[in-house]
Amino acid sequence: MNLVGRPVPRREDERILRGRTRYLDDIDPPGAAHVAFVRSPFAHARIASVAVPDDLDGVFAVITAADLERVGDLPVQGIEGGEVSAEGHPVLARDEVRYAGQPVAAVLAESRALAEDAAELVEVDYEPLDPVLDARSSEVTMSRWHKVAGDVDGAFASAAHVVRATHALARLAPVPMEPRGAIASYDQAEDQLTVWVSAQDSHRQLAGLAKVLDRPEESIHVIVPDVGGAFGSKGAPAPETMLVAAAALATGRTVKWAEDREENFVASYQGRGVEADVELALDEDGRMLALRARMWADLGGYLMPTTAIPTHTTAMLMCGVYDIRAADVEIVGRRTNKVPTGPYRGAGRPEAAYFVECTVDVAARELGIDPLELRRRNLIRDLPYETALGWTYDSGDYARCLDAAVELVRPERHSDDERVVGTGFGMYVERAGGQFETAEAELLPDGRVLVRSGSSPHGQGHDTTFAQLAAERLGVGIDDVELRFGDSREVPRGVGTFASRSVAMGGSAVVQAVGALKEKCDAVAGGRSMSLREIAEAEPGLRASARFESDLVFSSGAYGAVVEIERATGRLRVLRLAAVDDAGTIVNPLLAEGQVIGGTAQGLGQCLVEQAAYDEEGNPTFASFVGYSLLTAAEMPPVVTAFVESASPLNPLGAKGIGEGGSIGTPGAVANAVADALGGVRIDPPFTEDKLWRALR
């Protein structure tokens, strides 16, 4: 049966729409202690003391840092070729707080309401300190990556043109539909800790819990139930999850924390927050000779486990899709008194694409060359291609993507007394996949196949896509395949779902595991015609496993946008958007397009309305949807999508990644369209009416 490439509707949706899902807050263990956190109202302060009132109604315990002497800080991942501070985020603040919203104490009570009421009665004596809110002026460096490749100085010295540009992308809040949460239960007799957590996978949470709590991994069982979105924000273990687990160990009670929306805004790590000074050297024909970039990343008050990863990705992708043979790129991550940053959909890729693509348009205007022509002159044509910064692009057809985007978006430029209209393009290349992923396939007694995957869905549609892959390989119907995810005791150890890796890595592992199972079935059949049910009866318990490893794969794409700005008000409308993505083999076009539309909506949100802003004292101004806007369906422009399928040679599917392309390609395209409409005047997003009205004048 030919299932790969077919737009099979998501199998998950009926269960979700009928309310048969089981999210973290749907789990209600009897007698559980509910947690509410005492959070700092200051961006930066010393903690002089924490006073807990006696006899709080319905309160079991109040936990402070003094009660967590045997609990470590969150571990920090390093970056290849760079420097990263080893200072991780503490579970609870000890002698100082470094951002408004940082957990200082935790209250355990009979109900959530009682815990929240009691948390307001805990008295913390703060000594406020001046906050640092700007990465460039911060004196504390928490990460640094710098690489020079090729004769950069020589290229700039001999260049006919040197273009300089400064860009910035503001911080964003991920805002998943379901906020974070965790439940922990401890069986003292068996010395077993069970943790349910709304997360992107089970095994990264398991490793984090073992490290922070200093317990063997085999003594911890992690279960990830249905997850209502993450966008990167539920990947790294959270300090609140560690507190819930530590509280269960200390009290012997089942402990539950379900985050509310205000907490999610002020305490869940954010994305972006990077500024860049970029220089591009070109010869007299507009050929790109070399690139220099100096970037400053606002990392917040502490390092979360993966805080430094997006900055490294940004730096490594600063040559984009262009044949630039010399580069000098440095990115410095600085401490500020804001909530920490971490991977958010795109995780460093949107920053690189925005910085590079906006600089290319600046160069085109200064050189008097059409922006499309300048791109075409410099595109990488022959792949595989090793970039000056050290990554090897495996496959792609960048020119074809650009041509398709131009055709689909229908460029438009004009102005009159009421409005100005402009068109812009943005290209991208992104890393995806890498490391390893696992799967197991088991033949059930009724002839169906059970597949267990180390990948873990939180909205992407794994249950459908992986079932398509398994069913086609076995020649059975898709309903004859069952998927299991998210239980560290049941599924094989995997790396998880992030960085557009699920199909390329998890899907390849599924194909290999199912292929190995098929070989065992063939051996049982011995050349006879037998159904899977008959094989299961003849040889019960057949199963096979696979661990698939691969280097990084590189997706790419080209986006085009047409925008209109009203002269009288500065109001911006995106009239249409074209999204062309090359994710290698597309297993399910329907789901792939859904990923593109979702990513595009988040990219447009960054361009039009979203910004995690702070006041001069470091207080977030966005603790609800009143202060942090999201696009609605009514505000989405027409989006036309297309796929270019340049198969990767690095996995059996030829797949790359599709989950982040929309968030990567959209900002550069819209920003360049805005600059085109403004006659070359450049501003950074969000493109508010006030900014645009002033720019028009």
C-alpha positions, 0 to 999 in steps of 0.5 A: 500500500502506498501511504507515504506522500498521501494526505491522510487526516490525523487519527488523533483529532477525533479523540482530541475533539471528543474530549477523550484526551488526558492532559496533565491537569486532568490527572487528579490523584486523591489526597494530592498536595497542591503546589503554589509558588511564591515568586519574586516581584523584583527583577533583581534583589537580595533575599534577607529572609523568608518568614512562614506564618504558623498554622496556615489553614490546610497547608502541609508544608512550605519549602524554601531553598534551605530545605533543598540542600541535597537538591542540585541546580539544573544542569547546563549543556555546552556548545561545540567550540564555545564557552558556557558558564556552568551556573544553572538555574536553582530550583528555588532562589537562595540568596538572590533573585535575578528575574521577576517571577523566579520561584522563591518558596513553594507552598503545599496545601490541600487544594490549589486555592488554599495553596495560592492563598497561603503563598500570599502570606509568606513574607520575603524580605527583599533588598532590591538591586538595580536590574540589568536589562540590556545585553550589550551593556551587561558585564556578565557573559554566560556563553560565547562562540566565535569562529573565523574561517577564510581570509576575512580581512583580505576579502573586506580590504579588497571588496568593492562594496562593504555593507553594514546593518544592525538588526534586532529580534525581540523576546517572545513568549511561546504561549502553548495552549496548555501551560506547564505542569507536573505531578510526583508520587513516591513509593518509599517501600520500593524507593520509586519516584513516579513523575507525570509531566507536560513535556516534549519527551520523557527521557530528557526529563528523566535524565534531568530529574536523576541529575538534580535529585542525585538519584539513579535513573532506574529509580525514576519513572517519567510519564508524559500524558497528552500535551497541548503544545510546547513550541520548545518551552517544555523541552528542558526540565523546569525548576518547578518540576524538580521542586514537585519531585523533591517535595514528593520525596521529602513529604511522602505525599503525591504532589501536583502543580498545574501552571496558570497562564500568568505563571506561564508568561512570567516564568516559562523560558522565552525565545529570541532576544538577539541583536546583531551588527552585520557586515557584508563584503561584495565585489563589483559584480555583487558577489558575496566575498565575506561576512562579519557578524557580532551578536549579543543574546539576552539570556536572562538571569540564569542558564536553563539546560539548553539556553546556549543552544539557540545562540550557537545555531544562530552563529553557525547559520550566518552564511545562510543559503549563500556561497560565502567562503570567508566569515568572522562570526561571534555571538555573546550571551549576556546575563540580564534580569529577565526570565531565562531564554531557551529554544522557542520554535526555530531556536536560533534559526529565525534570528540567523535568517532574519539577520542575513536576509535583511542584510542582503536587501540592504546590500541590494539597495546600496548596490542598485541591484534587484534583491532577487538578482543579488540572491540568485548570483550568490546562491549555493548551487552544488550540494552537499556543501560545507559552509565556512562555519563548518556545517555540511548542507546535505541537499537542497535546491535553493534557486527552485525554492526562490523561483517558486516563491516569486511565482506564488506571491505575485510581487507588487509595489506601488504607492498613492496618497492613502497607502504604500505597498511593497514586496519582500523575500526571505530565504533560510536554511535550517539544521534538523535531525542529528544524534539518534532516535529509537523505536520498537515494533511488536506483532500482537496476537490479533495480527496488529502491530504495536510501535513504541517510539522514543519521539514524543508528540505534542501536536505534530501528528506522530500517531498518523505519520508514524503509522503511515510509515509502518503500515506501508512497510508492512503492507497493512492498513493504517488502522492495523498499527498502534503507536505508544509514546511518552512512558520512560518504562515502556518506550525505548530511550530516545532523544525526543521531539524538537528541532524538526527531527521527528520524521527524519530521526524518529520516522527512520527508526520506525521504518528500520524497526518495522523492517526488522520485524518484517524480516522475522515474519518472513522467516516464520512464513518461510516462503508461505503465504501467511497473514500477520495473525497467523504468523503471531499464532505460529510464533507469539511475541515477535518484536524488533528494535532499531536505533537510527543515527545520523548527521544533521540534515538541512531543510531550506525554503524561500518566503515572499510577502506583500504588505500594505501600510496606511499612510494616515495610521501606520496600520500594516496589512500582510496582503499575501504570503507565499511559503515554499519549503524543502523538507525532503520527502514529505510523508503526509502533505496535509500535516506538513502544510499544517506545520507550515501554516502554524509556523507562519502564524508564529512568524507573523505574530513576531512581525505584527503583535508579539513582544515580551516587553519589560519596564525600566524596573525589569517587570514584565508588561505581559502577564496576560493576553491583555499585554501580550497579543496573539494573532487570531484566525481573522488576522491571518493573511492568505498563505499559499504553500508549496513543497520542493522535495530534495531528498536527504541522502542521510536517512532511509526516508530522504526526509529533513524537517518541516516543523519550524520553516514558517517561523524562520522564513516569515520574519525576513520576508515581511521585514523586507516587504515593509522596508520596500514599502517604506522606500528602504527605511528599516525598522525591526519588528514588531511593526506597530502602527506607531513605528510605521507612522513615524517611519512614513514621515 
